[in-house]
C-alpha cells in the first residue's frame, strides 16, 4: 500500500473512531424536559342581594338580604360597609333602622367584618342583613320617601398577612384563621434507564404542584424527589431553559417570573443549588448559584438511590392586580450520564452532556494524528530508500 492510500486509510480510521465515540456517547447520556407552571390566583367577590324595592312608611319593613360570594380562585376575608340613604337629601338617613347579623359579622369602625374565611366559590353562611325599616320616630315628611341601604365591599387574601392591610388582626375581629392545607401531590422525577430515560411522576410533567393560585406576599415550598431506578450508578443534572411564553399577557408573565417570583433550590443538606428569579435566570453567565443556565450536578446516584430537593417560591407583596390569573411556564432539563463519565472527564468548557463526546473525540483525533505522523515518516523513509537504489 503506497503512502497516499495509507493516509486515506488513517483518515477513514479517524472518522470511524469519531462515529464510535458518538455512539458510545449516545448510550452514556439521556435528557428530558419537565414543563413546570407557576399560576397566580385571583381575588374577586360579588355582593348578592335579594331586594324588594318599595316606598317607606313609618313601621313598614323592606326586605333586603345581603350576602357575598367568592368568585375568585383564592380564599379571602371580607368586610362590608352599609350606607343609609334617602333620595331627598333633606331627610335624615338615621331614620332608617337596620338589624345587622352579629353571629357571623363583627361591626367595627363603620365596617362589618365577616368573621369566617370565605373560600373560593362559596357564599357567606349568613347574610349581613335581611331587611330595613323606617323608624317609628320619623315624621310625616318621611311618608312615601324613597330610601335605601347601599352596600360596598372590600376583600383581602386569607393567606399570609393579608388582613394587615386593614390594620387589623384576625384575633381582634374574631376571625378563626385556618392554616391553609394543600394536597401533598408529591412531585417526583424517576430515571428508569438509558433506554427508557426519565419519567416525571406528575401530570403533564409539571413539578410545581403547589405553585398554583399564588397571591402577593405568599411563600410556598415543594419537595421534589429524584429516584434512580436503573441498575447502575448515574450522575443526574438539572438546568433551566429559556421558555417562550404564550402571546397573551406575554410581557406581564415575563415580569412575573423574572421580578415578582423568586426561587430557592436547596438539597437535603440545605446547600443552595440555585437562588434567583423563578425562571432560573438562564441568560445569566456567572454560574451557580445565580443561574441554572448550565447543567448543575445534583449528585451521583447509585442504583435505587433517592434524594430530595426543595423548591421554595416567594411572591413579592408588590405584585398588583394586573398579575391575576396568569400562567408562567418554566422548562427544566434533566440529564442523566452513566457512571462518572461527566464527573471525571476534563472540563473543556462544554456542558456535562457534551464533555464525554469531546473527550473521546479528542482522544481519537490525537490517535489519528499519531497514525498519520508514523505513516508519513514511513513514507519518507521509503522515498529515501528508493532514491538510494536509483543511485
Sine and cosine of phi, psi and omega as CSV:
sin_phi,cos_phi,sin_psi,cos_psi,sin_omega,cos_omega
0.00,0.00,0.82,-0.57,-0.01,-1.00
-0.98,0.22,0.08,-1.00,-0.10,-1.00
-0.88,0.48,-0.62,0.79,-0.05,-1.00
-0.88,0.47,-0.71,0.71,-0.04,-1.00
-0.95,0.31,-0.53,0.85,0.05,-1.00
-0.91,0.42,-0.65,0.76,0.02,-1.00
-0.91,0.42,-0.63,0.77,0.06,-1.00
-0.88,0.48,-0.65,0.76,0.01,-1.00
-0.89,0.45,-0.62,0.79,0.01,-1.00
-0.91,0.41,-0.66,0.75,0.02,-1.00
-0.89,0.45,-0.67,0.74,0.04,-1.00
-0.89,0.46,-0.62,0.79,0.04,-1.00
-0.88,0.47,-0.66,0.75,0.02,-1.00
-0.89,0.47,-0.72,0.69,0.00,-1.00
-0.89,0.46,-0.67,0.74,0.01,-1.00
-0.90,0.44,-0.62,0.79,0.00,-1.00
-0.90,0.43,-0.65,0.76,0.03,-1.00
-0.90,0.43,-0.67,0.75,0.03,-1.00
-0.88,0.47,-0.65,0.76,0.03,-1.00
-0.89,0.45,-0.68,0.73,0.00,-1.00
-0.90,0.44,-0.59,0.81,0.04,-1.00
-0.90,0.43,-0.66,0.75,0.01,-1.00
-0.93,0.37,-0.58,0.81,0.07,-1.00
-0.90,0.44,-0.68,0.73,0.01,-1.00
-0.88,0.48,-0.66,0.75,-0.04,-1.00
-0.87,0.50,-0.54,0.84,0.00,-1.00
-0.99,0.11,-0.14,0.99,-0.07,-1.00
-1.00,-0.06,-0.35,0.94,-0.13,-0.99
-0.66,-0.75,0.51,-0.86,0.06,-1.00
-0.48,-0.88,0.57,-0.82,-0.04,-1.00
-0.73,-0.69,0.37,-0.93,0.14,-0.99
-0.52,-0.85,0.22,-0.98,-0.03,-1.00
-0.85,-0.53,0.75,-0.66,0.16,-0.99
-0.98,-0.20,0.81,-0.58,-0.05,-1.00
-0.99,-0.12,1.00,-0.10,-0.10,-1.00
-1.00,-0.02,0.50,-0.87,-0.07,-1.00
-0.76,-0.66,0.78,-0.63,0.18,-0.98
-0.98,-0.19,0.77,-0.64,-0.04,-1.00
-0.79,-0.61,0.77,-0.63,0.07,-1.00
-1.00,0.01,0.49,-0.87,0.01,-1.00
-1.00,-0.04,-0.05,-1.00,0.06,-1.00
-0.76,-0.65,0.59,-0.81,0.00,-1.00
-0.90,-0.44,0.98,-0.18,-0.07,-1.00
-0.60,-0.80,0.61,-0.79,0.04,-1.00
-0.65,-0.76,0.30,-0.96,-0.01,-1.00
-0.67,-0.74,0.74,-0.67,0.10,-0.99
-0.98,0.20,0.80,-0.60,0.03,-1.00
-0.93,-0.38,0.89,-0.45,-0.05,-1.00
-0.88,-0.48,0.65,-0.76,0.22,-0.98
-0.91,-0.41,0.94,-0.33,-0.23,-0.97
-0.73,-0.69,0.81,-0.58,0.08,-1.00
-0.96,-0.28,1.00,-0.08,-0.08,-1.00
-0.95,0.31,0.73,-0.68,0.08,-1.00
-0.33,-0.94,0.25,-0.97,-0.02,-1.00
-0.94,0.34,0.47,-0.88,-0.05,-1.00
-0.99,-0.13,0.62,-0.78,0.12,-0.99
-0.67,-0.74,0.48,-0.88,0.01,-1.00
-0.78,0.62,0.81,-0.58,0.02,-1.00
1.00,0.03,-0.19,0.98,0.00,-1.00
-0.98,0.21,0.46,-0.89,-0.02,-1.00
-0.86,-0.51,0.74,-0.68,0.03,-1.00
-0.94,-0.35,0.81,-0.59,0.00,-1.00
-0.97,0.23,0.79,-0.61,0.07,-1.00
-0.47,-0.88,0.97,-0.23,-0.02,-1.00
-0.98,-0.17,0.84,-0.54,-0.12,-0.99
-0.88,-0.47,0.89,-0.46,0.11,-0.99
-0.81,-0.59,0.16,-0.99,0.08,-1.00
-0.78,-0.62,0.68,-0.74,0.09,-1.00
-0.90,-0.44,0.69,-0.72,0.07,-1.00
-0.99,0.12,0.95,-0.31,-0.03,-1.00
-0.99,-0.17,0.07,1.00,0.02,-1.00
-1.00,-0.02,-0.26,-0.97,-0.01,-1.00
-0.96,-0.28,-0.07,1.00,-0.08,-1.00
-0.84,-0.55,0.51,-0.86,0.07,-1.00
-0.90,0.43,0.52,-0.85,-0.08,-1.00
-0.56,-0.83,0.23,-0.97,0.14,-0.99
-0.94,-0.34,0.58,-0.81,-0.14,-0.99
-0.79,-0.61,0.58,-0.81,0.23,-0.97
-0.66,-0.75,0.55,-0.84,-0.03,-1.00
-0.84,-0.54,0.54,-0.84,0.13,-0.99
-0.89,-0.45,0.75,-0.66,0.01,-1.00
-0.95,-0.30,0.82,-0.58,-0.02,-1.00
-0.87,-0.49,0.88,-0.47,0.04,-1.00
-0.98,0.18,0.60,-0.80,-0.17,-0.99
-0.44,-0.90,0.68,-0.73,0.19,-0.98
-0.89,-0.45,0.62,-0.78,0.10,-1.00
-0.88,0.47,-0.62,0.78,0.08,-1.00
-0.99,0.15,0.97,-0.23,-0.12,-0.99
-0.92,0.38,-0.18,0.98,0.04,-1.00
-0.98,0.21,-0.23,0.97,0.00,-1.00
-1.00,0.06,0.52,-0.85,-0.05,-1.00
-1.00,0.10,0.90,-0.43,-0.03,-1.00
-0.90,0.44,-0.29,0.96,0.00,-1.00
-0.95,0.31,-0.11,0.99,0.09,-1.00
-0.97,0.22,-0.08,1.00,0.09,-1.00
-1.00,-0.02,0.83,-0.56,0.00,-1.00
-0.98,-0.18,0.71,-0.70,0.04,-1.00
-0.73,-0.69,0.70,-0.72,0.13,-0.99
-0.97,-0.24,0.92,-0.40,-0.04,-1.00
-1.00,-0.06,0.51,-0.86,0.03,-1.00
-0.95,0.33,0.83,-0.56,0.01,-1.00
-0.95,-0.30,0.05,1.00,0.00,-1.00
-0.99,0.14,-0.76,0.65,-0.02,-1.00
-0.96,-0.27,-0.05,1.00,-0.07,-1.00
-0.79,-0.62,0.62,-0.79,0.02,-1.00
-0.88,-0.48,0.83,-0.56,-0.03,-1.00
-1.00,-0.06,0.77,-0.63,0.02,-1.00
-0.32,-0.95,0.71,-0.70,0.06,-1.00
0.82,0.57,0.59,0.81,0.04,-1.00
0.99,0.16,0.03,1.00,0.02,-1.00
-0.91,-0.42,0.44,-0.90,0.11,-0.99
-0.92,-0.39,0.93,-0.37,-0.07,-1.00
-1.00,-0.08,0.80,-0.60,0.10,-1.00
-0.96,0.27,0.88,-0.48,-0.13,-0.99
-1.00,-0.02,0.64,0.77,0.12,-0.99
-0.68,-0.74,0.29,-0.96,0.19,-0.98
-1.00,0.08,0.82,-0.58,0.00,-1.00
-1.00,-0.05,0.95,-0.32,-0.09,-1.00
-0.98,0.22,0.38,-0.92,-0.02,-1.00
-0.82,0.57,0.77,-0.64,0.04,-1.00
1.00,0.08,-0.17,0.99,-0.08,-1.00
-0.99,-0.10,0.29,-0.96,0.04,-1.00
-0.92,-0.39,0.46,-0.89,0.03,-1.00
-0.81,0.59,0.62,-0.78,-0.06,-1.00
-0.89,0.46,-0.64,0.77,0.00,-1.00
-0.71,-0.70,0.55,-0.84,-0.02,-1.00
-0.95,0.31,0.41,-0.91,0.08,-1.00
-0.91,0.42,-0.65,0.76,-0.01,-1.00
-0.51,-0.86,0.33,-0.95,0.01,-1.00
-0.84,-0.54,-0.28,0.96,-0.01,-1.00
-0.21,-0.98,0.19,-0.98,0.18,-0.98
-0.60,-0.80,0.28,-0.96,-0.08,-1.00
-0.55,-0.84,0.21,-0.98,0.06,-1.00
-1.00,-0.04,0.76,-0.65,-0.06,-1.00
-0.85,0.52,0.55,-0.83,0.05,-1.00
-0.94,0.34,-0.19,0.98,0.04,-1.00
-0.99,0.11,-0.17,0.99,-0.05,-1.00
-0.93,0.36,0.65,-0.76,0.00,-1.00
-0.99,0.13,-0.06,-1.00,-0.05,-1.00
-0.90,0.44,-0.41,0.91,-0.02,-1.00
-0.91,0.42,-0.27,0.96,0.00,-1.00
-1.00,0.00,-0.20,0.98,-0.06,-1.00
-0.89,0.46,0.81,-0.59,0.01,-1.00
0.97,0.23,0.16,0.99,-0.01,-1.00
-0.94,0.34,0.45,-0.89,0.05,-1.00
-0.99,-0.12,0.95,-0.31,-0.03,-1.00
-0.84,-0.55,0.29,-0.96,-0.10,-0.99
-0.40,-0.91,0.37,-0.93,0.19,-0.98
-0.88,-0.48,0.94,-0.33,-0.05,-1.00
-1.00,-0.02,0.68,-0.74,-0.07,-1.00
-0.91,-0.42,0.75,-0.66,0.13,-0.99
-0.84,-0.54,0.38,-0.92,-0.15,-0.99
-0.73,-0.69,0.55,-0.84,0.22,-0.98
-0.74,-0.67,0.55,-0.83,0.06,-1.00
-0.64,-0.77,0.52,-0.85,0.06,-1.00
-0.72,-0.69,0.30,-0.95,-0.01,-1.00
-0.93,0.37,0.63,-0.78,0.04,-1.00
-0.98,0.22,-0.47,0.88,-0.03,-1.00
-0.93,0.36,0.57,-0.82,0.10,-1.00
0.93,0.38,-0.68,-0.73,-0.10,-1.00
-0.92,-0.39,0.62,0.79,-0.06,-1.00
-0.87,0.50,-0.54,0.84,-0.06,-1.00
-0.91,0.41,-0.33,0.94,-0.01,-1.00
-0.90,0.43,-0.33,0.94,0.06,-1.00
-0.86,0.50,-0.52,0.85,0.02,-1.00
-1.00,0.03,0.06,1.00,-0.05,-1.00
0.86,0.51,0.64,0.77,0.01,-1.00
-0.76,-0.66,0.20,-0.98,0.17,-0.99
-0.85,-0.53,0.38,-0.93,0.00,-1.00
-0.87,0.49,-0.62,0.78,-0.01,-1.00
-0.90,0.44,-0.63,0.78,-0.01,-1.00
-0.88,0.48,-0.55,0.84,-0.09,-1.00
-0.98,-0.18,0.07,1.00,0.01,-1.00
0.95,0.30,0.39,0.92,0.01,-1.00
-1.00,0.02,0.83,-0.55,0.03,-1.00
-0.99,0.13,0.97,-0.26,-0.01,-1.00
-0.97,0.26,0.88,-0.48,0.01,-1.00
-0.98,-0.19,0.83,-0.56,0.03,-1.00
-0.89,0.46,0.79,-0.61,-0.05,-1.00
-0.94,0.34,0.83,-0.55,0.04,-1.00
-0.95,-0.31,0.70,-0.72,-0.02,-1.00
-0.85,-0.53,0.53,-0.85,0.03,-1.00
-0.83,0.56,0.63,-0.78,-0.03,-1.00
-0.88,0.47,-0.73,0.69,0.05,-1.00
0.64,0.76,0.88,0.48,-0.09,-1.00
-0.84,0.54,0.79,-0.61,0.06,-1.00
-1.00,-0.01,0.70,-0.71,-0.03,-1.00
-0.60,-0.80,0.58,-0.82,0.11,-0.99
-0.86,-0.50,0.86,-0.52,-0.05,-1.00
-0.90,-0.43,0.81,-0.59,0.11,-0.99
-1.00,-0.07,0.89,-0.46,-0.09,-1.00
-0.99,0.11,-0.87,0.50,0.09,-1.00
-0.12,-0.99,-0.06,-1.00,-0.10,-1.00
-0.99,0.15,-0.02,1.00,0.13,-0.99
-0.99,-0.14,-0.71,0.70,-0.03,-1.00
-0.99,0.10,-0.42,0.91,0.00,-1.00
0.97,0.23,-0.58,-0.82,-0.06,-1.00
-1.00,-0.09,0.43,-0.90,0.18,-0.98
-0.76,-0.65,0.87,-0.49,0.04,-1.00
-1.00,-0.04,0.94,-0.33,-0.13,-0.99
-0.99,0.17,0.87,0.49,0.09,-1.00
-0.38,-0.92,0.44,-0.90,-0.11,-0.99
-0.85,0.53,0.78,-0.63,0.03,-1.00
0.84,0.54,0.41,0.91,0.02,-1.00
0.86,0.51,0.44,0.90,0.04,-1.00
-1.00,-0.02,0.92,-0.39,-0.05,-1.00
-1.00,0.00,-0.16,0.99,-0.03,-1.00
-1.00,-0.01,0.88,0.47,-0.11,-0.99
-0.92,0.40,-0.50,0.86,-0.07,-1.00
-0.99,-0.16,0.06,1.00,-0.05,-1.00
-0.98,-0.18,0.78,0.62,0.01,-1.00
-0.84,-0.54,0.42,-0.91,-0.01,-1.00
0.82,0.57,0.70,0.72,-0.03,-1.00
-0.97,0.24,0.60,-0.80,0.02,-1.00
-0.78,-0.63,0.31,-0.95,-0.02,-1.00
-0.82,0.57,0.67,-0.74,0.07,-1.00
0.99,0.13,0.00,1.00,-0.04,-1.00
-0.98,0.19,0.43,-0.90,0.10,-0.99
-0.74,-0.68,0.84,-0.54,-0.01,-1.00
-0.80,-0.60,0.48,-0.88,0.05,-1.00
-0.78,-0.62,0.61,-0.80,0.02,-1.00
-0.70,-0.71,0.85,-0.53,0.09,-1.00
-1.00,0.06,0.66,-0.75,0.01,-1.00
-0.82,-0.57,0.89,-0.46,0.02,-1.00
-1.00,0.04,0.66,-0.75,0.04,-1.00
-0.86,-0.51,0.84,-0.54,-0.13,-0.99
-0.81,-0.59,0.75,-0.66,0.10,-1.00
-0.99,-0.14,0.98,-0.19,-0.02,-1.00
-1.00,-0.06,0.03,1.00,0.05,-1.00
-0.98,0.22,0.17,-0.99,-0.04,-1.00
-0.99,-0.10,0.35,0.94,-0.05,-1.00
-0.58,-0.81,0.29,-0.96,0.01,-1.00
-0.92,0.38,0.71,-0.70,-0.11,-0.99
-0.61,-0.79,0.70,-0.71,0.14,-0.99
-1.00,0.00,0.78,-0.63,-0.03,-1.00
-0.89,-0.45,0.75,-0.67,-0.09,-1.00
-0.85,-0.53,0.37,-0.93,0.03,-1.00
-0.69,-0.72,0.67,-0.74,0.10,-0.99
-0.54,-0.84,0.28,-0.96,0.03,-1.00
-0.94,-0.35,0.61,-0.79,0.00,-1.00
-0.96,-0.28,0.46,-0.89,0.14,-0.99
-0.94,0.35,0.86,-0.51,-0.13,-0.99
-0.93,-0.37,0.77,-0.64,0.05,-1.00
-0.98,0.20,0.79,-0.61,-0.01,-1.00
-1.00,-0.02,0.33,-0.94,0.04,-1.00
-0.89,0.46,0.50,-0.86,-0.12,-0.99
-0.88,0.47,-0.64,0.76,-0.01,-1.00
-0.91,0.41,0.81,-0.59,0.01,-1.00
0.87,0.50,0.47,0.88,-0.09,-1.00
-0.85,0.53,-0.71,0.70,-0.05,-1.00
-0.92,0.39,-0.61,0.79,0.05,-1.00
-0.91,0.42,-0.66,0.75,0.00,-1.00
-0.90,0.44,-0.68,0.73,0.02,-1.00
-0.86,0.51,-0.67,0.74,0.00,-1.00
-0.93,0.36,-0.58,0.82,0.03,-1.00
-0.85,0.52,-0.78,0.62,-0.11,-0.99
-1.00,0.09,-0.20,0.98,0.02,-1.00
-0.99,-0.17,-0.52,0.85,-0.12,-0.99
-0.87,-0.49,-0.62,0.79,-0.13,-0.99
-1.00,-0.09,-0.33,0.94,0.02,-1.00
-0.89,-0.46,0.82,-0.57,0.05,-1.00
-0.90,-0.44,0.53,-0.85,-0.10,-1.00
-0.83,-0.55,0.68,-0.73,0.09,-1.00
-0.83,-0.56,0.86,-0.51,0.06,-1.00
-0.95,-0.32,0.79,-0.62,0.03,-1.00
-0.74,-0.67,0.43,-0.90,0.04,-1.00
-1.00,-0.03,-0.13,-0.99,-0.07,-1.00
-0.91,0.42,-0.37,0.93,0.00,-1.00
-1.00,-0.08,0.07,1.00,0.00,-1.00
0.99,0.10,0.06,1.00,0.02,-1.00
-0.95,0.30,0.69,-0.72,-0.04,-1.00
-0.97,0.26,0.84,-0.55,0.09,-1.00
-1.00,0.00,-0.67,0.74,0.00,-1.00
-0.41,-0.91,0.58,-0.82,0.09,-1.00
-0.54,-0.84,0.88,-0.47,-0.02,-1.00
0.22,-0.98,-0.35,-0.94,0.01,-1.00
-0.83,0.56,0.49,-0.87,-0.09,-1.00
-0.89,0.45,-0.39,0.92,-0.03,-1.00
-0.98,0.21,-0.01,1.00,0.00,-1.00
1.00,0.02,-0.01,1.00,0.06,-1.00
0.78,0.63,0.78,0.63,-0.13,-0.99
-0.93,0.37,-0.21,0.98,0.00,-1.00
-1.00,-0.02,-0.15,0.99,0.02,-1.00
-0.96,0.27,0.61,-0.79,-0.08,-1.00
-0.97,-0.22,-0.20,0.98,-0.21,-0.98
-0.95,0.32,-0.42,0.91,0.02,-1.00
0.99,-0.15,-0.02,-1.00,-0.04,-1.00
-0.83,0.56,0.63,-0.78,0.01,1.00
-0.99,-0.10,0.29,0.96,-0.08,-1.00
-1.00,0.07,-0.18,0.98,-0.02,-1.00
-0.47,-0.89,0.43,-0.90,0.13,-0.99
-0.94,-0.35,0.39,0.92,-0.05,-1.00
-0.85,0.52,-0.73,0.68,-0.02,-1.00
-0.99,-0.15,0.37,-0.93,0.01,-1.00
-0.87,0.50,0.77,-0.64,0.03,-1.00
-0.95,-0.31,0.83,-0.56,0.00,-1.00
-0.94,0.34,0.86,-0.51,0.04,-1.00
-1.00,-0.02,-0.23,0.97,0.05,-1.00
0.57,-0.82,0.30,-0.95,0.15,-0.99
-1.00,-0.07,0.90,-0.43,-0.08,-1.00
-0.98,-0.18,0.87,-0.50,0.12,-0.99
-0.97,0.26,0.20,-0.98,-0.04,-1.00
-0.82,0.57,0.81,-0.59,0.05,-1.00
0.99,0.14,-0.01,1.00,-0.06,-1.00
-0.97,0.26,0.51,-0.86,0.00,-1.00
-0.75,-0.66,0.69,-0.73,0.08,-1.00
-0.72,-0.70,0.31,-0.95,-0.01,-1.00
-0.79,-0.61,0.71,-0.70,0.17,-0.99
-0.91,-0.41,0.48,-0.88,0.00,-1.00
-0.93,-0.38,0.76,-0.64,0.08,-1.00
-0.96,-0.28,0.88,-0.47,0.00,-1.00
-0.92,-0.39,0.85,-0.53,-0.05,-1.00
-0.93,-0.37,0.74,-0.68,0.04,-1.00
-0.85,-0.53,0.75,-0.66,0.01,-1.00
-0.97,-0.25,0.76,-0.65,-0.02,-1.00
-0.90,0.43,0.68,-0.74,0.08,-1.00
-0.93,0.37,-0.19,0.98,0.00,-1.00
-0.99,0.14,-0.13,0.99,-0.01,-1.00
-0.91,0.41,0.80,-0.60,-0.09,-1.00
-0.98,-0.19,-0.10,-1.00,-0.13,-0.99
-0.92,0.39,-0.26,0.97,0.03,-1.00
-0.91,0.43,-0.34,0.94,-0.10,-1.00
-0.99,-0.14,0.28,0.96,0.04,-1.00
-0.96,0.28,0.61,-0.79,0.09,-1.00
0.81,0.59,0.76,0.64,0.10,-1.00
-0.95,-0.30,0.45,-0.89,0.07,-1.00
-0.86,-0.51,0.85,-0.53,0.06,-1.00
-0.92,-0.39,0.83,-0.55,-0.03,-1.00
-1.00,-0.10,0.71,-0.71,-0.01,-1.00
-0.73,-0.68,0.92,-0.40,-0.04,-1.00
-1.00,-0.07,0.79,-0.62,0.10,-1.00
-0.93,-0.36,0.66,-0.75,0.08,-1.00
-0.96,-0.28,0.80,-0.60,0.04,-1.00
-0.96,-0.28,0.76,-0.65,-0.03,-1.00
-0.79,-0.62,0.72,-0.70,0.07,-1.00
-0.90,-0.44,0.70,-0.71,0.02,-1.00
-0.79,-0.61,0.77,-0.64,-0.10,-1.00
-0.88,0.47,0.67,-0.74,0.10,-1.00
0.84,0.55,-0.72,-0.69,-0.04,-1.00
-0.92,-0.40,0.39,0.92,-0.08,-1.00
-0.81,0.59,-0.78,0.63,-0.08,-1.00
-0.97,0.26,-0.35,0.94,-0.08,-1.00
-0.99,0.11,-0.61,0.80,-0.08,-1.00
-1.00,-0.09,-0.27,0.96,0.00,-1.00
-0.92,0.39,0.54,-0.84,0.01,-1.00
-0.87,0.50,0.53,-0.85,0.05,-1.00
-0.99,0.14,0.97,-0.25,-0.05,-1.00
-0.98,-0.21,0.32,0.95,0.03,-1.00
1.00,0.09,0.14,0.99,0.00,-1.00
-0.96,-0.28,0.22,-0.97,0.10,-1.00
-0.94,0.34,0.41,-0.91,-0.08,-1.00
-0.79,0.61,-0.58,0.82,-0.03,-1.00
-0.91,0.42,-0.28,0.96,-0.04,-1.00
-0.95,-0.32,-0.17,0.99,-0.10,-0.99
-0.90,0.43,-0.67,0.74,-0.04,-1.00
-0.88,0.48,-0.70,0.72,0.01,-1.00
-0.88,0.47,-0.71,0.71,0.01,-1.00
-0.89,0.45,-0.65,0.76,-0.02,-1.00
-0.89,0.45,-0.76,0.65,-0.02,-1.00
-0.92,0.40,-0.66,0.75,0.00,-1.00
-0.89,0.45,-0.64,0.77,0.03,-1.00
-0.88,0.47,-0.68,0.73,0.03,-1.00
-0.88,0.48,-0.66,0.75,0.00,-1.00
-0.90,0.44,-0.66,0.75,0.00,-1.00
-0.91,0.42,-0.67,0.74,0.03,-1.00
-0.88,0.47,-0.69,0.72,0.01,-1.00
-0.88,0.47,-0.69,0.72,-0.01,-1.00
-0.91,0.42,-0.64,0.77,0.03,-1.00
-0.88,0.47,-0.64,0.77,0.02,-1.00
-0.90,0.44,-0.67,0.74,0.02,-1.00
-0.89,0.46,-0.70,0.71,0.02,-1.00
-0.87,0.50,-0.67,0.75,0.00,-1.00
-0.88,0.47,-0.71,0.70,-0.01,-1.00
-0.91,0.41,-0.67,0.74,0.02,-1.00
-0.91,0.42,-0.63,0.77,0.01,-1.00
-0.90,0.43,-0.64,0.77,0.04,-1.00
-0.90,0.43,-0.65,0.76,0.02,-1.00
-0.90,0.43,-0.61,0.79,0.00,-1.00
-0.91,0.42,-0.65,0.76,0.01,-1.00
-0.90,0.43,-0.65,0.76,0.04,-1.00
-0.88,0.48,-0.63,0.78,0.01,-1.00
-0.90,0.44,-0.63,0.77,0.01,-1.00
-0.90,0.44,-0.72,0.70,0.00,-1.00
-0.89,0.45,-0.61,0.79,0.01,-1.00
-0.90,0.43,-0.65,0.76,0.01,-1.00
-0.91,0.41,-0.62,0.78,0.01,-1.00
-0.89,0.45,-0.65,0.76,0.01,-1.00
-0.91,0.42,-0.63,0.77,-0.01,-1.00
-0.91,0.41,-0.59,0.81,0.01,-1.00
-0.93,0.37,-0.53,0.85,0.03,-1.00
-0.93,0.38,0.00,0.00,0.00,0.00
